[in-house]
Amino acid sequence: ALIGLFTVTVPGKTLALALQPLQSQDAVSASLQRVEQARTLLDDKGSPPLGGSHDLGEILDRVKTAGAWLSSNALMQVASSLEAARACRGYFGSEEAAPLLCEDVAGLELLAGLRDQIQHSIGPGGEVLDEASWRLADLRSEIKVLRNRIRTALEAMLGNSDFDGVFQDHIVTERSGRYVVPVRADYRGRVKGFVHDESSSGQTLFIEPAAVLDRNNTLQSLRREEQREIERILLELAALVGEAREPLRRNQAILARLDYTAAVARFARLTEAQSPQLTAKRQLELHQVRHPLLLLDHDGQLRQQETIPIDLRLGKKHDTLIISGPNTGGKTVALKTVGLLFLMVSAGLPIPCHPSSRVYLFSRVFADIGDEQSIEENLSTFSGHLLRMRRILEQVDGNSLVLFDEAGTGTDPAEGGALALAIMDRLRAIGARTVVTTHLNMIKSYAYLEPRVENAAVEFDPQTLAPTYRLHYGVPGASSAFTIARTMGIPDKVLDKANQYLGSQERDGLAMVEQLNQVQTRLEQQLREAEELRHQAAAEQRKRLKLLKDFEAQREKLLDKARRRAEQLVSETQSKMKTLLKQAREMQGGDGRQQAELMRQMRESRQELPTPVESRRQRQAPQQLQDGEIVRIVALNAEARVEKLSGSEVELNVNGKVMRLPMSALEAFSPRRFTEVKAKRGGTKSQVERSSFNPRLDVVGCRVEDALPQVERLIDDALLHNWKDISVVHGRGTGALRQAIQELLAQHRAVTAFHAADNAHGGTAVTVIELGE
């Protein structure tokens, strides 16, 4: 019933209310996968469009017989369901995240022809439209024309001065589908015609004047023809629905299943339910499970109070679990939680648990929970337990799960306990897995006498008398009757006397159980604290690693910034030295003092060059160079042409000057670049081919610190190749990269102007740069 609250269609709710365990593990696994896929789609796309799907069962049964008639509302439900099928096709489409659901949707038959014909014939209010047939449209047109003529004739009569004072009101109305006028009763003889009605006071008569009698008769005839045509259209549409009866039934089944699956996904999302692991071993490992009815109220809304999760294990090391503890301590709740969650998984539903939970699909589950007293059948509480246990023993097998509440109660504790132990022996011999709740010490001690039987105590706070619902494994739970009685106000003298009635061994046993529970509680508290400390330590470790990573990133950023500044200084110095070299060539043979001054300025310019900042990135020195190849001198950030290779050293031409450098001081371009050597006035000059230079740089997707050095190199290369107009493609994005590039250009000496490209060449995504001499 709870899942049914989350459905949106009647067939979907019917499926939810008829929920049954599935027949195989494969079916359970497929159902859990379908729910997970539906949950993913709910998160991504919202609910599937199933609201228009109706229960067509009665309608489809009606059209089994030839000549059956359907109302316009019934036909609208058929069209609405077909529209829902079409919408679901669009919603699910070919979602890779939901292959099982898409497989279901693929089975929908859209029957577009039937849907379109119904929608073409029936209006949203259930009326048959003029477009349903030519005959209907013609009849309604005739009716409209004739109705207007009748009203015009009667309105003319009402306005005729010969009838002043005759009419009660100057309005035309209808009685029994015929147009009439309201005539004062005392002027009855002034208007010839038929009286169709009179007012409650008798002062007004509604008369059909003889002048419109024939036209009213014709109007009634046309209306009867209109009704016959409507009935013919509805019969024709009903016949079409009858022909599509089976596809419509299949569609309804698919849509109902989709609605049910979406409802389970909504339930799972609200309760944070998970799909447990299905295991082939006969065991249950339920971690952090919660009872759904403690999470949701009867309207499917989350309850306000907190629900304490419990852990329950059975079958791995023990085939029988004995849960004990005080009344109101949560024993029966734990037992019902096990039973309900197992049945939910068996039906293919996710459960409120940790995803590490493991469930074996027992073929049968039996439960003896609650009191089946019956005055009519002369059954006591004890007799009711025995009757249920007899039925269980007749049917149980080794692939069964048995839940046994308050074992041994309802009769003498010694006899009831002995009988319960014998039944548990029988169940263990058969191979069943059993969970038992009890107050009896005889049953609690069973776990210490038999292998593969385990005790679990329900935690209880004696100060507040409130259960915590947590289970402590390995120790029995105390009933705490005296503690509860004292808190409830029973006199101490009565309790002291009750304590005397206990034997010394029983008192010692109860004290030992209390001590064991206290030790267990402390150990679990310490374990929780240790786990919390471990999580805190892990979080601190993650925090330290993040800080270290951030520090490294900041260090790299500062290094890159320093490197860019150094490259800028090198570029400025190079430009200055080129100017000085040009002046020196012009002054050859001139004033020696001026030449000495120029040489001093050149030495100072060289001294201004910064010490190169070492990059963390490793540079690859060229392995093989060729004569005429263009390389970069790393320290100077300058280009040079290879003149001659000499072992590990290279003879270079730098702006007409020859120098020798080790190969490790050079960097080759990628792709590699070469020069042409042309004779000019008896000498040679290195000239880099213009075709080898690309004046357009694309830095889209680069970080600022990576893009700026590339822009600077583009400017250097452009100056070397004598290009005046270059451009940088940086994209739009957030605008940070464009701003950084333009700030660099604004400070660069070689840049005379820059602006955004025109729209045909990229607009604001591209910056055009104009260079000077």
N, C-alpha and C positions, 0 to 999 in steps of 0.2 A: 504493500500500500504506500510506503514511503517513496519508492521510485516513481509510482504513478503520479505523485504530486508534481513531478518535474516534466511530465509529458505535455504536449500541446494538442494532441489529437485523440479522439475517442479510440480508434484502433490501437494506437500506441499505448494508451492507458490500459486497455484490455490485455495487451501482451504483458505489461508490467504486473498486473494483478494475477496473471496466470503463470507466474514465474515458477519454474521447476528446475531441479538439478539436471545438468547436461549428462550425456551418456558416455563421454570419453574425455580423456585428457586433451586430445587434439581439439575437440569442440570448445573446451574451457579455455585453452590457450588462444584459439582464434577469437573467442568472445572478448577476452581481455585485451587482445591487440586491437580489435575494433573500437573498444571504448577509448583506448589510448589515442588512436587516430582521430576519433571524434573530439576528444579533449584538445588535441593540437589544433584542429580546425576551429573549435570554439574560441580558443585564445587568439587565433590569427584572424578569423573572419566573422566571428559572432555566430549566432544560432542559424541552422539551416532553415530555408523558407518552407516550412511544413504546415503553417497555420491554415492554409486553404484546403488541406486534405480532409475529406469527410468519410464517415462510415457509410459505405455504399451497399452494405450487405442486403438490407431490405429492398432497396431499389433494384439491385441485380436479380434478386429472387422474383420480384414482380414481373420483370420483363422476360422471364423464361417462357411465358405463354405468348403465343403469337396474338397480335392485336391488343396487347396490354397498353395502357395509357399512363403517361407520367405527367405530373404537374410541372409547371414552369420552374418552381422552386427545386424540385428533384433534379431537373435537367441542369439547373445552375450548379447544384452540388457536384454533378458529374463533371461539368466544365471546370469548376474550381479545383477539383482533384487532379484533373489533367494539367491544369495550369501549375499546380504545385509540383507535379512530376517534371514539367519543363523547367521550372525554376531550380529544382534540385539538380537537374543535369548541369545547369549553369554554375550552381554553387560548388559542386564537387568537381566537375570538369574532369581533368586528368591529373588530379593532385597526387604527386609522388609521395606525399606524406600520409596518404590514406588509401593505399591500394585496395584493401579489402572492402572499404565502403564504396570506392569507385566501381569495383566489380559488381556490387549490388545495384548501384545506380545504372550501370550498363544494361541491366535487365528491364528497366522501365521502357514501356512502349508509349510514345508520346501521343499517338492517335491524333495528329494535328488536324486532320480533316474533320473528325467528329467534334473536336474542341472548337474549331473555327465556325462550324455550322451552328452549333448551339449558341456561341457568343454572337454570331451574326443574327440569330433569330430571337434571342431572349435578352431583354434589357436588364440593367443592374437591379431594378426594382421588381423583377419577375414578370414584367409585361412582355407580351409577344410584339416584336418590332414590325414596322411596316415593311422592312427589308426581308422579312421571312418569306414572302411570296409576292408575285406581281398582283395576283387576285386580291390579296389582303390590302395591298397599297391602294388599288383602284377602289375597293369598297369603302375604305376609310376616307378617301378623297370625296366620293359621292356623299357619304354621310356628313362630312364637314360642310359641303356646299349646301345640302338640303337643310341642315340644322341652322345655318346662317340665314337662309331664306325664310324659314319659319319664324325665327327670332325677329327678323326685320319686319315681317308682316304684323306680328303681335306688338312690337314696339310702336309701329305706326298706329295701331288701334289704341294703345295706351295714350298716345299723344293727340288723338283726334278730339277736337273740342266738343263733338257731339256726345262724347261719353264723360264729360266733366262731372265729377262727383260719383261716378259709377264704381271706379276701382279703389280698393283699399290702399294699395301701393302701386306705383308705376314701375313694376318689375315683372320680368318674365321668369317663371320658375318651372320645375318639372314635378310631375306626379306619375309614378308607375312608368317612367321612361317617356312620358308624353309631355309636351310643352303646354302650359296653362297660364292663365292670368288670375290675379286675386280680385274678386268682385264682391262688393258689399252685398250682404244677404238680402237687404230690402230692395236692391236693384236687380234681382235675379232675372226678371223678365226683359231687361234691357239688352242682355247679351245672349244670343242664341248659341247653344252648344251643349256639351255634356259636362256634368259635375263629377269630378274625380275625387274630391276631398273637401273637407271643411275644417276651419280652425277649431281649437278646443272650446272657444267661447260661442261658436256658431255664428259669429258676426261676419265671417269671411268664407266665401265659396271659391274653390279653385276650379275654374271652368275652362275646358278646351273649346275655343270658339269653332263654330262649324266651318268657318272660312279656312282653317288649317287642318281640318279633319283628315282629308285625303293625304296631305303631305306628312302628317304625323303617322298615318298608317304606312306610307312608303318608308319613312324613317325606321319604324319598328321592323319592317321586313328586311331592310338593309342590315340592321343590327343583328338579326338572327342569322343572316348569311355570313356576317363577320365572325360570329361565334362558331359557326360550323367550320369556317376556314381555319380558325385558330385551333379547333379540336383536331382538324386534319393535320395541321403542322405538328402539333404535339404528338400525335400518333406516329407520324413519320419519324420524328426525332427519337421517340421511344423505341421504334424498330431498329434504328441505327445503334442505340445503346445496347439493345438485346444482342445484336450481331457482335458487338465488342465486349460481351459479358466476361469472357475468360481473361482477356488481357487486362480488363479493369480490375478483376479480382487479384491478379498477380501484382498489378501496380499497387493496390491497396496493401497487400502483404509486405511489399518492399518498403513502402512509405511508413507503414506502421513499425517495421523493424528499425528503420532509420530514426524514427521519432523515439523509440524505446532506447536505442543506443545513445542518442544525444541526451536523453533524460539521465541515463546512468552517468554520462560524462559530466553533466551539471552537478549531480549528486557527488561524484568523486572530487570535482573541483571545490565544492563547498566544504566537504569534510576532509579534504586533503588525503583522500584515499589513494592507495597504491596497488599495483599488481604484484602479489607475492610470487616468489619463485616456486614453480611446481617441481616436486621431487619424486623420484621413483622409490625412495625409502619411506617406510611406514612411520612417519614422524611428523610432528607439528612443532615449528619454531616460530612463535608469534611474538614479534618485538614491538613494543610501544603501541599495543593495540588499544582501541577504544570502542565501546559499544555505540553503534550509530544512534540508538534512541536516547543516549545520554548527550549526544552532540546536537541533535535536531529535535524540535518539538513536532507536534502532530500536523503543523502547517508547513513543515519543511524549512523552518527558520532556525538559525543557529541559536542555541541556548546561551544565556549570559554567563552562567557559572562555568568554572573551569572543570574539564574532565581529565582525571588523572590516568595516564596510560599505564598498562601493565605488560609484563613479559610472561609468556607461558610457553613451556617446552614439554614435549612428551614424545617418547619413542626412540630418542637417540641413545640414551643410556638406560632409560626406565620405560616400561610399558604401562605402568600404573602410577597415577599421581593422586595423592591424598591431600586435599586442601582443608585446613582447619583454622579455627580462630573464633572470636566472639560473635554473638548475634549482631546484626547490622554491620558486620565487618567487611562485607563484600564478597563472601564465598559464592553465594548463588549468582551474583552479578558476574563474577569471573567465569563460572560454569556456563551461564547463558551466553556470555561473550564468545567463548570458545565455540559453542554450538552454532550460534548465528553466523559468525564470521566464516566458519567452515562451510555452512550451507550457501553463503553468499559466493564464496569462491567456486563451489561446485556448480553454481548457476552462472558462472562466468562474470561475476561482479568484482571490481576492485574493493578493497577493504581499508578502513582507517588503520594503517600499520606502517612500520618502517619497511622500506623496499628490500631489506635483507631478510625479511620473513620467508619461511619455507613451509609449504603445505603439501601433504600427500592427500590424494583424492581417494578416501575410503569409499568402498562401494555402498556402505550403509552407515547410518548414524542413528543410534537409539538414545532416548532420554527418559529418565524418571525424575521429573522436576515438578514440585508443587504438591498440593494436597487434593486427592480425589475422593473425599468423603461423599457418600451417597446414601441418604436416608431411604430413598426408593429401592435401591439395590442392596440395602443392608450392608454397606461397606464402611468400615472405619478407615482412619488414616493409614494404619498399618496394613489393613486388607487391600487398600488401594495400591500401596507400594508393591505388595506381593503379587497382585494381579498383573501389574506392569512388568515386574521382573520375570514372571513366568512367560509372558509373551516375548520378552527380549531373549530369554534363554532358548526358546523354541526357534528363533530365527537368526541369532547371532552367528557370525563365522569369523575366521581369522582376518578378514579384511573389513572389520567393523570398528566404529568408534562408539563407545558407550559413555554416557554422562549420567551420573548417579548422585542425586542431591540428598543430603541428610541421611546417609546410610545408617541403618540400625535404629532409627527413631520410631516412635509410635508404639513401642512395647517395652518390656523389661530390657534395660540397657545391656545386660550380660547376654541374654538370648538374642536380642536384636543385633548386637555386635557380632556374635558368633555366626549368625545366619548371613550377615553382610560379608564376613570374611570368607565363608564357604562359597558365596556367589562370586566374589572377586577371584578366588582360586579357580573356579570354573571358567571364568572369562579369560584369565591368564593362560589356562591350559588350552583353550580354543585358539588363543593368539590374538584376541581383541586388544585394542588400546582403550584404557579406561581412565576417566577422571572422576574422582569421588570427593564429596564434601561431607564433613562429619564433625561432631562434638565429642565422640566417644574415644576415650584414651586407648581402649582395646584396639580400635582400628588405627589410631595414630601409631601405636607401637608395632603394627604390622610391617611398617616400612623398615624397622630395625631387624626384623626376623626373616624377611624374604628379599632375595635379590631382585633387581630391576623394579623395585617399588620405592617411590620417593615421597617425602613429606614436603609440604609447602605451607608456610604460615602467612595468614593475611595480617598485614601490619595494622595496628590499632593504637590510637593515642589515648591512654587512660585518663589524661587530664581533661581533654575535651569530649571524650566518648565519641570521637569522630573517626571513621575509618579512613585510612590513606589509600586503600585499595592496592597497595604494592604487595607483591608476593616475595617472601624470603624462602629460598629453597634450602632443603637439607635439615630443617627444624620443624617440629610440629607447632601449631598455634594454640595458645591458651584460650579457653573460653572466657576467662576474666569475669566470671559471674559475680564473684564477691566485689571486685573493683567497680563493676557497673552498678551493683546493688548499693554500694556505699555512696556513690555519686548521685544515685537516684533518691537517696534519703532514707534508706533502710537503717534502723538504729544499730549502733556498734555492738550492743549487747547481743542482738540477734545474730549478727555476723560472727561474733566471737563464738557463740554457741554452735553455729553452723560449722565453723572451723574445727571445733572439737569433734564433731561427728565424722570428719574426715580422718582416715587412718594416717599414721605417721608416714607411711610409704607414699600415700597419695599426696600428702602435703609436700613431702620432699620432691616428688615428681613434678608437681605444679611449680614449685620454686625453681627447679632446674629448667623447666620449659621457659619460665619467665626470664631467667638469666641468659639462656641460649638466645631468646628473641632479642634481648637487649644487646648482647654481643653482636648478633647478626646485624642489628640496626646500626650499631656503631661502625662495624666493618663496611657496610654499604655506604654510610655517610662519608667515611674516610676514602672509599673508592671513588665516590662522586667528586670529592674535593680534589683527589689526585688527578682525576680525569680533567677537571676544570683547570687545574694548574698546568696540565700538559697542553691543553688547548691555548692557555695564555702564553706559555712558552713558545708554542708554534707560531702564535700570532706575533710575538715579539721578534722571532727569527725572521718572519716574513717582512716585518717592518724594517728591521736592520738591513735586509737584502735590498729592499726598495730604496732606502736612504743611500746605500752604497751605489746602487745603479744610478740614482739621481745625481750623486756626486760625480760619478764618472762622466755622465752626460754633460754636466755643467763644466767639468774640466775640459772635455773635448770642445765644448762650445767656446770657452775662453781661448783655447789654443787656436781654434779656427779664426777667431776674431783677431788674435795677434798675428796670425799668418797672413790674413787679408791686409792688415795694416802694413806689414813688412813688404808685401808685394806691391802695395800702393807706393811706398817710399822708393822701392827699386824702380818702379815705372817712372816716377817723377825724376829720380836721379838720372835714369837713362835719357829721358827727354832733355834734361839740362846738359848732359854730356854730349849728346848729339849736336846741340846748339853750339857748345864750346868747340867741338871738333870741326864744325862747319866754319866757325870764325877762324880757327887755326889754319885751315886750308886756304882761306881767303887772304890770310896775312903772311903766307909763305914768302920769305925774302924781305919782310917788312921790319918794323921796329922790334929789336930783341927784347926790350923791356916789356912791351905789350905781350909778346909770346911767352915770356917768363910768367907774367901775371896770369895768362890763360892756363898755363900748366899748373900753377898753384891752385887755381879754382877747380881744375879737374881732379887734383889730388884730394882737395877738401870734399868734392862731391863723392869720390869713392869712399872716403872715410865716413860719410853720412849713411852709407849702406848698412842696414841693421844685420845683426847676426841672425842667420836663418833660424826660424822656429821649427823644431823637429816635429814632424807630424807622426801621429800614432799609426797612420796608414803606411804600409811598406811600398816604396817606389821600385819599379822594375827597371834596372839599367838595361840599355839596348845590348842585345847579344851579337848581332851582326849589322854592320853599317856599310853603306856603299858610297862611293865618291859621288858628290853632287846631292846627297841627301840632306834635308833640312832637319836639324835637331834643336832642342832647347837646352841652354846652359842653365841648370837648376838654380845655382847660387845667384845669378844675375837676372833670372827670368827673361833671358834674351835669346833670340833665335840666331843660329849660325849655320853655315854651309860646310859640309865635310869636304876638305880638299884632299886629304891623304890619310890613310891608316898606317900606323906605325906601332905594331904590337898592341900593348894595352893603352897606348896614347893615340889621340886623334888630332891631326892638324886641321884647324878651323879657320874660316873666313868670317869675321864679324865686321860688317859694314866696311869692307875693304881692308881691314887690319887682320893680320895673321897671328894666331896664337895656338899653343899646344895645351891640351887638357887631358886628364885621364878619362877613360870611357865611363867610369862610375860617376863622373860629374855631369853626365849628359842624360837626356831623356828623349826617346824617340816619340814621334807623333803617331797616333792611330786614328785613321789610316796614315801610312807613311807618306811623306812629301818629298819631292825632288825639284831641282832647278834646271833651267836651261842656261847655258853659257853663251853669250853673244859678244862678238868682237865689236869694239867701239873705240875709234881714234887710237889704234895701236895698243890698247889695253884690254882687260877683261873686267866685267862687272857681274856680280851675282844678282840675278833677278828671279824671284819666285813667280812661278806661273800663276796668273790671276785665276785660271780655271781651277786651281787646287784650293782656293779659298771660298768658303761659304759665308756670305754676309748675313745670314739669318740663323740665330741660335734659338733652340727650343729647350726651355728649362721647366716645362709644365711638369708638375709632380715632384720637383726637387725641393729640398729644404733651402731656407734662405742662406744658411752658411755654406751650402754646396753650390748654390747658383751664382753668388756674387763673384767668386774667383773665375768662373767661366765667362761672366760678362766682361771682366777686366781683360782676360786673355783675348776675347773677341775684339775688344778695342785695340789692343796691341797688334794683333794680326791685321786688322783693317788698316792701321797706320802704316805697317810694313808693306802692305799690298796697295797702298795709295787709294783705299776706298773711302768715300766721303759719307755715304749713307748706309747704315746697317740697321738691323732690327732684332728685337728679342721677343720671343713668344713665351709669355708667362701665364697665360690663362686669366680667368676672372677670379674664381674661388672666393676667398675671404678678402682678397685685396692686399694681404700682408706681403706677399712676394713682390707684387708690382710696386708697392710703396718702398720696400727696401731697395729695389733696383733703381728706382728714380731718385732716391736719396743719394745713392752712390754716384749716379750720373751728374747730379747737381754739383758735386764736389770735384768731379774729374776735370782736369785742365784741358784735356783734348776734346771734350764735348762742348760744342757751341750751342746746341739746342736739342731738345727731345720732345716728343709728343705722341699721342695715341694714333694708331693707324686709322685710315678711313674704314668705313663699315665693310667695304668689299674685300679688305685685306686683314680683317680680324678685329677692328674696332679697339675697344679698351683692353682686349686680351693681348694686344701686341703694342710694344713701345718702339717707335722709330727714332733712331739716334743720328744726329748730324755731327760730323767731326771736322775740326779745323786742320790747319797745316801741321 
